[in-house]
Amino acid sequence: MTDEVNPFESLQEQIDDAAAFLDAESGVLERLKHPERVLETNLTVEMDDGSIEVFKAYRSQFNGDRGPYKGGIRYHPAVDRAEVKALSGWMVYKCAAVGIPYGGGKGGIRINPREYSAAELERVTRSFAKELRPIIGADRDIPAPDVNTGQREMNWIKDTYETLENTTEPGVITGKAIESGGSAGRVEATGRSVMLVAREAFDHLGKDIEDATVAVQGYGNAGSVAAKLTEDLGANIVAVSDSSGAIYNPDGLDAREAKDFKIDTGTVSGFEGATEELTNEDLLTMDVDLLIPAALENAIDGDLAADVSADVIVEAANGPLTPDADDVLVERDVAVFPDILANAGGVTVSYFEWVQNRQRFSWTEQRVNDELERVITEAFDELVKAFENNDVPNYRTAMYVVAIRRVLQSAEEAGIWP
């Protein structure tokens, strides 16, 4: 595992890899490798004890050719400018990959939320929302949850924006609670798309997902939902992990019970259904049919990729493989299905939420899930078509070819503004 690879440089390398299969001018492609603007701000917030702390915060708006900027806000001590730029770029191509009319954005605050009270986090969040106010809006930039944020934080941002603007605009943010204009099915959407891509991938590869062994690195929302829904397909979840380490049972873990244990204790370590405790690196190199990296970027670098033993990888996290890892896994004939498709369920249902907010009409959870399945399976078909019709090295490059073509078409149709 590495933290030395710059995620923004990884994004640019992925775009360059796909550009070799595209007929586009170098200047136009160069534009697609850099954000249009980045907000960098310092939040000065009073703590519960009266002391003052300053938090670095960012919002990157990468490309708006296909629609409003769209992307989450994460709270993590490793948040920096390069990370949010990369994540906002991945959002551009994720939205284009599944054909929804958004551009890409991303934001974050450099903070460890576990070290602060709910009242302090609310003040931090509202302070950030005040800074974001001039650049967000239902037709401009629509934030959403990400690592260590959820409905609570989105509700605070929505309320701050609406209060300062003296308006009602539920579509300014997605990932809200149902009572605040959120969508049914949103909480499970990212994990559900991971399951759908895994199902389609096994079918495409002529493999049977029933009884397939599965390891999940990262047991937050996306990883745990992907685990339980893949388990519902008949797969055997043999290992899961979080920041504390990994647990393993060759006969299978109960995905739902493991999640309940983590909710109760804050960790998967010590779960009584496990027969052995391992490291995260042990899990990533485990001999399984399906590996789902669902934590942070750069989980697998070139060195670790040489020891990966999974047959199929479906990326639930953003950027969990470095470009060097991709190269190694191509050589080792490991099928990797990329993040910009696999975890696109979150932004897809965020789009559904935004549509419902604009219509002031709510969909049923069944409709949301049915529409999500249609979008993801159609995008998977486009991925396979691009993989088979272009001499690309892997499924990631094929998906980028599809996505970049769509962004280029939108930019061409709009023209270059003087």
N, C-alpha and C positions, 0 to 999 in steps of 0.2 A: 504494500500500500504506500502511496506517496502523497505528500502535500506540496511538492515542489513544482508540479506541472501547472502552468498558468492556464486556467480554464478558458480565458478569452482567446489565447493562442490556439488552444485545441479547437474551438469553434471555427476560427479562421482557417485552420488546416482542413477541417471537414468540408468547409465551403470550397476550398481550393481543390480538394479531391473530386468533388462533384462537378466543378467547373470544367474539368478536363473532358466531360461528356456533354457540355453545353455550348451552343453557338451564341456567344455573347461577347460584347466588347469588354476589354479589360477594365476600362474606367467604370462601366456599369457594374461589373462584378465587384470592383473595389469598394464601390458605394455600399454594397450589400454586406460588407465585412466590418462596418463601423457603425456605432450608434449615431443617431441624429443629434441627440443631446443627452447629457447626464447632469442631474441635480445632485450636488454634494452639499450637505448641510450639517450643522452642529446643533443638537437639541439640548437646551439647558433646562433641566428639570429639577424641581425640589423633591427631595426624598421624605419619607415619613418622619424622620428624625430632624428635619429642618435643614439638613445639609444639601448642597447643590452638586449635581453630577452632570457631565456633558457626554452626550452619545453621538457618535458619527452615524449619519444616515444617508442613504442614496436612493435615487430613482433614475433608472436608465430607460429612455425611450429610443428603441433601436430603429424601427422602420414602420411607417404608417401607410405604406402603399396600398394595403388590402383593407384598411379600416382602422378604427381606434386602437391605440396601444393597449395591450392586454397582458397581465402577468401578476404574479403573486408578490407578497411582501413577507420576507423571512426575518426572524429574530435569532441571531446566532453570533457568538463571539468571533467567528472567522469571516464575517461579512466584510467585503472590501470592494473597491471600485472595479477591479478586474472581474470579480465573481458576478456582480450584478450586470455588467456589460455582457458577459458570456450568457448568462441566464436569459437576458432580454433578447439576445440574438437567437438562442434556441427556441424562444417563444414565437418569434416570427415564422420560423420554418415548421414549428409544430402546428401552428394555426393553419398554415398553408398546406401542410401534409394532409390534414383532415378536411380541408376545404371550407373552413369557417371564416367569415369576413372580418378578421382582426389583424392588426399588426402585432408587434411584440414589445413588451416592457417588463421590467422587474425592479423590485426595490428591496431594501433591507435596512435593519438597524444593527449596529455592532453591539450586541448585548447578550448576556446569558440570562434568559428570563427566569430561570430557577432561583436566581439570587435576589429577586425582587418581589414585593408584595403585589397583590392584584391592584391595589390603589396606585402604586408606583407605576405599574405597567400601563394603567389607564392614562396616567398623566403623560407618560412617554409617547403612547400611541396618539393621543389627542394633539400633542405638540408636533408630531410628525404629520398628522392630518392637516394641521394649520399650514405647514410648509408646502404640502402637496396641493392645497386648495387651488392655487392659480393654474395648475397644469393638468388636473384630473377633471373628469366629467363623463357623463354617459356617452357623449360623442367625441371625447378627446382621449382619455386614458382611464382604464377601468381596473383598479387593483383587485386582488383576491388573496386568499390565504396561501401560505407556504410553510416552510419549516418553522415549527414552534409558534405558529399563529393559527387562528381558527375563527369560528363564528363570533366569539366575544370581541376580538380585535376588529373584525370587519364591521360589527355593529357600532363600535366606538367611532370608527372612521366615518361611517355613514352619518351618524348623528352629528359629529363635529362639522362635517361638510354642509349638511342641511341647515344646521343652526347658523353657521357663518354666512351662508348664501340666502338664508331666509326662504327656503323652498322645500319641496318634497321631491327627492330624486333618488329612488331606490336603485336605479340602474347605474349609479356612480360607483358601485362596488358589488362584487359577487362573493359567494361563499357565506352569505348572511344566514342567520337563524330563520326558520320558516316564518315565524311571527313578524319578522322584520323585512319580509319580502324575499326570503331565500327560496331555493328550489328543492323539492323532494328529490332524493337520489344524489344530491351533490356530495355528501360526506363520503359515499362509497365510490364515487365516479372514477377516481384515478385507479384504485385497485381493481375496479370492474374492467376497465380497459386493458389493464395488464393481463387479467384472466382471459379476456376475449382474444388478445393477440397471441397468448400462449396456446389457446385452443386452435386458432387458425393456423399458427405456425406448425403445430404437431400434425395437423391434417395435411398441410402443404408438403411437409417433409415425409409424409407416409408413416408417421409414428402414432402410437396410441397413447393418449394422455391418461387414460384410465390405468391406475397402478403405477404411473410414472413417479419416480422419486424426485422430490423438490426440496431445495434449500433456499431460504429467504434471508438475505442480509439486510437488516434494518426492519424493526417490527413496530414502526409507527403506524399511522393511518393507512398509507398506501400499501406497505408490506403486509400488514395483518389482514387487510381486506382482500388483497390478492391471494393470500394464503388460504383464507376460508373459502373463497369462491372457487379457487382451483381445486381445493379439497372436495368441494361439492361436485366437481366433474369426475371424481373418482381417483384423483391423484393422491399420492402419499407424501405428506409434509414431514420430512425426516429431520430437518434442522432449521432453526430460526435464531436470529441474534439481535442484540441492540448494542449500545455503547459499552455495556458491562461485560459482554462476551456472548458466546453461542451455547445453545443447548441442542442435544442430539438424541434421537431414539431411532434405531434402524427399523423398528416396527411401525414407526409413525407417531407423530405428536398430534394431539387434538388442537387444531388451530384456534378455535374459539376459546377453549379453556386456557390456552397459553396467553391469549390476549387479556382475558379476564384477570389472570394472575399478574400480568404486567400492570394493568390498571390499578390493582389492589396494592402492589408492592413497589411499583416504579421500575421494575426490571424483569427480564425473563429468567435470569439466573435463580436457581433454586426451585424451578418448576418441577413438581413431583412426577410429572409425566415423562421427564427426560431420564435417560440412563447414563448420560455422560455430558460434561461441560467442556467446551472447546473455546478456542479463540476465533475472532472474526476471520483471520487469515485461514484457519483450518476450514471454516465453512466455505469460504470462497474457492478453495481448491478441492472440495469434496467431490467424490465420484458420484454424481447424480445425473438424472436425465435432464433436469431443468434447474437452472440457477437464476434467481431473481434478486439482483442488487437493488435495494430500495432505501439506501441511506443517502450519503452525500456524493458529490463529484469526486473523481480520481480514486475510487476505491480499488480499481485494478489497473496497475501500470504494466509496462512491458515485461518486467522481471516476474511479477506475480502471474501474469498471463501464461507464462511458460509452464506453470504448475496447475492451471485450471483444468479440471477433469470433466466438467459438465459437457453434455452434448449440445444443449441449447441454452442460450442466455436471452432473457427478456428483461429489458431495462425499465425498472419502475422509478429509479432516481434520475435526475438530470445529470448527464455527463459522467456516469460511474466508470466508464472505460476511457483511458487516455488513447490518443492516436497510436502510440507505440503498441498498446495492448491490442488494438484492432488489427494491426499488422501481424502480430504474433498469432492471434486467433484465426486469421484468414489462413495462415500457413498450416495451422493445426486443424483446419476444417471444422471449427466450432461455429455454429450458426448463431449470429447475434442479431436480435430484432430491436431496433433502436428506440431510444427514449422519445424522440419526437413523434413517434406513433404510439408506442406502448403506454406511455403515461398521459396521453392526450385526452383521456376521459375527463380529467379535471377541468381543463379549459373548454372542452366541448359542452359539458353540463353548465359551466359558467356562462357560456353563450346562450344556452337554453334559459338560464335564469334571467339573463339580460333581456332576452326576447319576451319572457313573461312579464318582467317589470315594465317594459315599454308598452305591452298590450294591456297591462293591469288585469292579467288573467293567468291563473295557476294551472299547471298541468298535473296529472296524476303521476305517481312514482312509476307506474307501469309504462306510461307513455314516455317518460324521460328515459327509462332503461331501454325501451324498444328503439327509440330514436338514437340513443347512444350506440347500441349494437349495430344499427344500420350504418351510422357514420364510420365506425371503426372497421367493420368488415369491408365496406366499400373502399376505404383507404388502404386496407391490407391488400385487396385485389389490385389496386393501383401500384402498390409496392412490388408485388410479384410480377406484374406486367413490366415495370421498369427494370427489374432485376433480370428478367428473361430477354428483354429487347435491347439492352445495352450491355456492353462488355465491362460491367462494373465488378469490383472485387468482392463486394459484400452488400448486405441488405441496407446498411446505413447509407452508403453512397447512393444506392437506388432511391431511397426515400428522399434524400436531399435533392436529387435530380428532379423528382416530381415537384417538391416544394419550391425550389428556386425558380423553376420554369413558371410556376404560378405567380410568384412575386414579380419576376421579370415582365410577365405579360401585363400585370396590373400597372407597373411603372411605365411600360411602353404606351399603354392606352391613355395614361394620364399625361404623358409628356414631361419634359424637363422644364421646370419653371425658371425664368431668367433670374 
